[in-house]
Amino acid sequence: MTKFIDLTLNGISTGAIYAAVALALVLIWRSTRIVNFAQGAMLMITTFIASAVINSSGSYVLGFVVALASGLVLGAIVERVAVRPVENAPPLNAVIMTLGLYTLLVAVAGMIWGNTPRSFPAAFSLRGYRVGATNLLFTPNDTFTVLVVIAVAVALAVLFRGTSLGLRMRAAAFAPEVARLLGVRVGRMLTVGWALAAACGAMAGVLVAPSVFLGPNSFDPILIIGFVAAVLGGLDSPPGAVIGGVVLGLALSYVSGYEGSALVPLAALVILVIVLMIRPTGLFSATKERRV
Amino acid sequence: MTSKLVGVFRGSTLLRSLAIVLVAGVVLIVVTDSVSSYRNLQIAYGAYYFCVLAGLTVLAGASGQISLGQGAFMAVGGYTFAKLNASPVGWSVFPSLSGAVAASILIGIPVGVAASRLRGPYLAGATLAFAVGLPALADKFPAFFGGENGLIVNPPIAPPWLGANFQLERWEAWVACAGALVVVFVLYNLTHSAVGRSWRAVRDGEIAASLSGLRVGRQQALAFTISASCAGLGGGLLAAVTQVASPGAFPLQLSLTLLAGVVIGGLGSLAGAVWGAALLVFLPNWTTDIAGSFSLSSNVSHNLPIAVYGLVLIVAMLVWPSGIQGGVRVIKRGAGSAIRSRRGRGSAEPATAASEATEPIADEEMNASHP
């Protein structure tokens, strides 16, 4: 029973991180109809930058802020330079482009920082809360992670539903031609969407780095699982992405706890295939029968 | 007489493919006889890469699907080969390779059926998850799959009639090239037959294809399974040539490298797969040489090939989606029209290289960038 509670708590905190990655993928999918396979590599780069800042300044908060800022910049650059030319090309071109970005960024990180994973500091203690005589598998740092992800999800919801910028971004994604006629700078909105998504991913990178260590390939499984979470929630729906992330976090935590961590990628694959076979638009998608 | 012979070759795909295989086989025998054992090993590497790339390029070019899971199918082939080749079963090289192909077909059918229901980024993501998920089985059952160290494969033994001093590397090159030629023969005939035409019809318009009586899902599953079997053969050859099948031999990076190989060669072109295979074999050597001559650090030289693959993918998508073989076609047509204009017929078709490059490429040449 203690094990079950531990696994549930652990599932919630990892699920929060998957939710953040899924949110980043969903933001980009909504604005440009592209699955950003480079997301894992982009958040790896920003986490390396955060690590460098934390090591030189000694301030975790500064590192976190720099990671978010560099995520914004990186996302905007990637959209302008690499993604804009393939936005209206066949979907295969965009897939190959983002995979090329992934490959290039991983190689560049390996050149600069080496391929040996290194440790990354946590914001708060990594010792579990004490209840009675047992240590729970839930730490103050996990609380921080969950709270930050909730805050960001709420902030994004407010941005999209309650502000003029959010309205313009939704218009640009939903009906680019009409939005352009009404004076919305569609291109700029797409850049903003990519920048926000990359910042969201950067946050996920900093949050997860203490538990997976920091190396060029450390975040590959997180990207795959984030993609599965996004599909689970329907690639179109930010609330779906959050729910999908938490559900997947719980499921994979149980698999890892009861069957061994080696099976986690395989379990993610099985869940993905089942979801895609039964309901290809995802569990929480509002749009029906969209041809992808 | 000669014109009659040319006519027969034009008319029969089977004869043409046999001629290609025969000529390529003779050339390869001559080449493997005259080069060093190290070069023979490189030829063997190139041949197994070619098998995988040819399957992937036909999948992407002819049926318009993408698979990032080819590395996982290579793992299926490699591990099956190692299991069949080792002591309890003890099959020799060619039966074991057939077993590797059979196993990858068995895995390829359900994956292909699932893939036929997915499109674009969904398909890419699902096959990517397949590439990451499947090798985890080796960790889960270490007793059967040898865990992180994998399975050791005995070096293939050349048959005695080739002489006692026949080099191991040369025999490995022959085995791998034999596999590659089988792939050429099968894929050439498939893509130039009713099957290939059905794939291209499905690629260009699913609704039109199904109105014409084609079972869209079945065609896509077939294309996926055939490309999986090519990858399985490539993986089996990899195990035979490198004498090991381990999880480290089939990382996620491998699947992305294969994608870079087909994109640089030109999606959909079997000749392009040769270019791609050459790139995958020689690029790591070149970058090591370059890094050595500029005395770059080991971090840089180790990651340089990967960076080049990434750049190749990005630059190809930005400026030259038809790859090397697309360039070759442009040059060929340019030369052809130059000859025609010298004969005085060219004024009617003033084709410049630039307009050829942007022209939609002919149906038979299968360019996936314009599906």
Chai-1 contact restraints between the chains, C-beta under 6 A:
chainA,res_idxA,chainB,res_idxB,connection_type,confidence,min_distance_angstrom,max_distance_angstrom,comment,restraint_id
A,V35,B,P121,contact,1.0,0.0,6.0,A-B,restraint_1
A,P85,B,L318,contact,1.0,0.0,6.0,A-B,restraint_2
A,V86,B,M317,contact,1.0,0.0,6.0,A-B,restraint_3
A,P90,B,P371,contact,1.0,0.0,6.0,A-B,restraint_4
A,P91,B,G120,contact,1.0,0.0,6.0,A-B,restraint_5
A,L92,B,I66,contact,1.0,0.0,6.0,A-B,restraint_6
A,L92,B,A368,contact,1.0,0.0,6.0,A-B,restraint_7
A,N93,B,M317,contact,1.0,0.0,6.0,A-B,restraint_8
A,V95,B,P121,contact,1.0,0.0,6.0,A-B,restraint_9
A,V95,B,A124,contact,1.0,0.0,6.0,A-B,restraint_10
A,I96,B,L313,contact,1.0,0.0,6.0,A-B,restraint_11
A,I96,B,M317,contact,1.0,0.0,6.0,A-B,restraint_12
A,M97,B,M317,contact,1.0,0.0,6.0,A-B,restraint_13
A,L99,B,L256,contact,1.0,0.0,6.0,A-B,restraint_14
A,G100,B,G310,contact,1.0,0.0,6.0,A-B,restraint_15
A,G100,B,L313,contact,1.0,0.0,6.0,A-B,restraint_16
A,G100,B,I314,contact,1.0,0.0,6.0,A-B,restraint_17
A,T103,B,L256,contact,1.0,0.0,6.0,A-B,restraint_18
A,T103,B,I306,contact,1.0,0.0,6.0,A-B,restraint_19
A,T103,B,Y309,contact,1.0,0.0,6.0,A-B,restraint_20
A,T103,B,G310,contact,1.0,0.0,6.0,A-B,restraint_21
A,L104,B,A307,contact,1.0,0.0,6.0,A-B,restraint_22
A,L104,B,G310,contact,1.0,0.0,6.0,A-B,restraint_23
A,L104,B,L311,contact,1.0,0.0,6.0,A-B,restraint_24
A,A107,B,N303,contact,1.0,0.0,6.0,A-B,restraint_25
A,A107,B,I306,contact,1.0,0.0,6.0,A-B,restraint_26
A,A107,B,A307,contact,1.0,0.0,6.0,A-B,restraint_27
A,A107,B,G310,contact,1.0,0.0,6.0,A-B,restraint_28
A,G110,B,N303,contact,1.0,0.0,6.0,A-B,restraint_29
A,M111,B,N299,contact,1.0,0.0,6.0,A-B,restraint_30
A,M111,B,V300,contact,1.0,0.0,6.0,A-B,restraint_31
A,M111,B,N303,contact,1.0,0.0,6.0,A-B,restraint_32
A,G114,B,N299,contact,1.0,0.0,6.0,A-B,restraint_33
A,D220,B,L252,contact,1.0,0.0,6.0,A-B,restraint_34
A,I224,B,A129,contact,1.0,0.0,6.0,A-B,restraint_35
A,I224,B,V132,contact,1.0,0.0,6.0,A-B,restraint_36
A,F227,B,G125,contact,1.0,0.0,6.0,A-B,restraint_37
A,A262,B,A136,contact,1.0,0.0,6.0,A-B,restraint_38
A,A262,B,D139,contact,1.0,0.0,6.0,A-B,restraint_39
A,A262,B,K140,contact,1.0,0.0,6.0,A-B,restraint_40
A,L263,B,K140,contact,1.0,0.0,6.0,A-B,restraint_41
A,P265,B,V132,contact,1.0,0.0,6.0,A-B,restraint_42
A,P265,B,G133,contact,1.0,0.0,6.0,A-B,restraint_43
A,P265,B,A136,contact,1.0,0.0,6.0,A-B,restraint_44
A,L266,B,G133,contact,1.0,0.0,6.0,A-B,restraint_45
A,L266,B,A136,contact,1.0,0.0,6.0,A-B,restraint_46
A,L269,B,A129,contact,1.0,0.0,6.0,A-B,restraint_47
A,L269,B,F130,contact,1.0,0.0,6.0,A-B,restraint_48
A,L269,B,G133,contact,1.0,0.0,6.0,A-B,restraint_49
A,L272,B,A126,contact,1.0,0.0,6.0,A-B,restraint_50
A,L272,B,A129,contact,1.0,0.0,6.0,A-B,restraint_51
A,V273,B,A114,contact,1.0,0.0,6.0,A-B,restraint_52
A,V292,B,R119,contact,1.0,0.0,6.0,A-B,restraint_53
A,V292,B,G120,contact,1.0,0.0,6.0,A-B,restraint_54
A,V292,B,Y122,contact,1.0,0.0,6.0,A-B,restraint_55
